[in-house]
Every structure is written in C-alpha cells, then in structure tokens.
Amino acid sequence: MSRRWGLIGFGEAGRIIGGAIAASGVELAVHDRLLLDAARGPAARAAVEAAGAIPVEDLAALADREVVLSLVTPATAVPAAAGFARHASSGVLYVDLNSTAPGAKREVAAALTGVRVVDGVMTGGGIQLDGAKIPISLAGPDAAEAARRLGQAGLNVAVVGSEIGAAAALKMLRSVVIKGMEGLWVEALLAARRMDVVEPLVAMIEETLDRYSARDFATMLVTTHVGHAGRRQVEVRMARDTVAGTGVPPLLSDGIVARHEHTARGLAAAGAEPGAVPPSLAAALEILGRLAGETPPG
C-alpha cells in the first residue's frame, strides 16, 4: 500500500476521513483553501496537524502522492479536480468522494486526463459515524484498486459499479427513497395534525412497516404496484384529495397519483391482466421498464 496520500478539503467530512487515514499509518498531506486565509489559516493548520496530517498550502505539494482523495463542497468538486490536474502525476489514483450527481463525477474524470479517477460516495449515517465505519461506495475502472488501498487504510469500502458516475447515481437514488419518505411523512403528518390523528397514523404505519424487512417491503410494493396500479389509482386520488381537503398542499401526493396513472395507462395499453402480480422484484422492474421504453440491461 502506498504510504504517501493526499487529501483535498478538510471540512467536517475531510477531518473524519482524513483522521482515520492518518491514524492507519499513512503519511497524509492535506490541502484546504482555509490554509491560505490569514485569519482562519492558523486554526486550520492546527486542526490538520492535530489529525496527524501535514498541511500544505499549494496543490502542487500533492504532485508526489500516489493516492489523492477529494472531499470538498459539491460546487467546488470539479474546480478542485481541474486545479489538481495541473500538478497530477500520470497514473495517480484520484478518489472523488464528493456528494455530487453522476454528471459532475464525469466532469471530474474529464478534467483529470491521465489520472485514474474513481467515483466515490459516503452513505448510511454519513459523517456522524467514526471515519473507519462510514460506508463508502466506489465505481469506475479502477474502483477495485481504490477499494483495496482504502480498505488497507482501515476504511469501510465496497465496489458498486464499473463506470464513473455509478456510485454517485446510487447515492442520488437512495436520496429519492429516503428524502422521498421524508417528504411523505411531512405531508401525511401535517394533514393528520389537522384532523387530530397523528398518533393513530404513526401507530398504523408502524404496524405495517414492522412486518417486513426493507428488501421485502420494496418487493411487495413494486410487484403489487404492477398488479394493482389500475385500481389503486382511484385510491391514491382520494388520498391526494384528503390531504388537499385539510389545507395541506398535496405536493407529494400529486406525484403519487401521476405515478399510478402512468403505470395504469401503460399496463392497459399493453393488454396486461389486471391483478396479475409478478413473481419477483426483477420481473416487476422489467415490466415497468418496458412501459418506460427502456432497453433491457445487458
């Protein structure tokens, strides 16, 4: 394993990940823009040194590093890569761990010609966890090499794809589910509060969720969506109207209606048998993918 690594960015996430890497015995050089700030620079330098790393004020100081990680703000992920590109040695392993969309990851790769770029994201509890426990997903042609090196440094890593952008897409799609549930809970509970049924609603949903693992719950919902979207579109319209009737804007509920109506129209046009539930999640997704005009994977 290379013992000379670099880190661009020493915010909250950078401090936790950087501290875990330095604690593993890696010689870590850290660059952060705050190091150049006359007022805040001394405190930033002290924080880097306290983590067991070496503060460097110029990206050129990372030119001799074999592994460089980027942990900056989403808006500066591409500029950080472009700035490092002027100094990067051929073949350096550049792991972009920033929370950006797949397109931004591909822009990072395009900015770093001759560099082995790896798309990486942190998920599952985020930076509140110990640095060595934060789940890190990696993707790209050199993801396996990055996983080996980061794993040897004590980090919790897994390869999730072979293309740049796959790990970023995974995190964004996770957000569709998690942030979507956040929005659904907000909308439903606001409406429930207007009707004074918050606690009964929470108890009712809790009883349903407790029956399933997350995987089984997803499978049940998606397979039965295919079988019953036709009749459920009527129910979700009534649910949307119930929310609206309390005075709460049905922002998420409108989307649920649109999703069910879209599926119902597609199944009807395809001549699908109402009530026929696919035998597996994969089979359900294949049907829904065809309705969306997708080309089957593989």
DAHUCOR-V121666 format. One record per pair of residues at least 24 apart in sequence whose ideal C-beta (glycine too) atoms are under 6 Angstrom apart, sorted by the first residue. I is the first residue (numbers start at 1). J is the second residue. D is the distance in whole Angstrom. If there is no record, write none. Layout:
I J D
I J D
This chain:
1 149 6
1 152 4
2 66 4
2 67 5
3 27 5
4 65 5
4 66 6
5 65 6
5 67 4
6 62 4
6 65 4
6 68 4
7 69 5
8 70 5
8 80 5
9 71 4
9 72 4
10 48 6
12 127 6
13 71 5
13 127 5
14 71 4
16 127 5
16 131 4
17 131 5
18 51 6
18 53 6
19 51 4
19 131 6
20 131 3
20 132 5
21 153 5
22 51 6
22 52 4
22 53 5
24 153 4
24 154 4
26 153 6
28 53 4
29 54 5
29 56 5
29 62 6
30 55 6
31 56 5
31 59 6
59 83 5
59 84 5
59 87 5
60 87 5
63 87 4
63 89 6
67 93 5
67 149 6
68 94 5
69 95 5
69 97 6
70 96 5
70 98 6
71 97 5
74 98 6
74 99 6
74 100 5
77 104 6
78 107 5
78 108 6
81 108 4
81 111 5
81 112 5
82 111 4
85 111 5
85 112 5
88 115 5
90 114 5
93 146 6
95 120 5
95 146 5
102 165 3
102 168 5
102 169 5
105 164 5
105 165 5
105 168 5
106 164 6
106 165 5
109 164 5
116 142 4
118 142 5
118 143 5
118 146 4
119 164 5
119 165 6
119 167 5
119 168 6
120 167 6
121 167 5
121 168 6
121 171 4
123 171 6
137 167 5
137 170 6
138 167 6
139 166 4
139 167 4
140 164 5
183 252 5
184 252 5
187 252 5
190 248 5
191 243 5
191 246 4
191 248 5
194 246 4
219 281 4
222 281 6
222 284 5
223 277 5
223 278 5
223 284 5
224 277 6
226 278 5
226 284 5
226 287 5
227 275 5
227 276 6
227 277 4
229 260 5
229 263 4
229 264 5
230 264 5
230 274 5
232 260 6
233 260 4
233 261 5
233 264 5
236 260 5
266 291 3
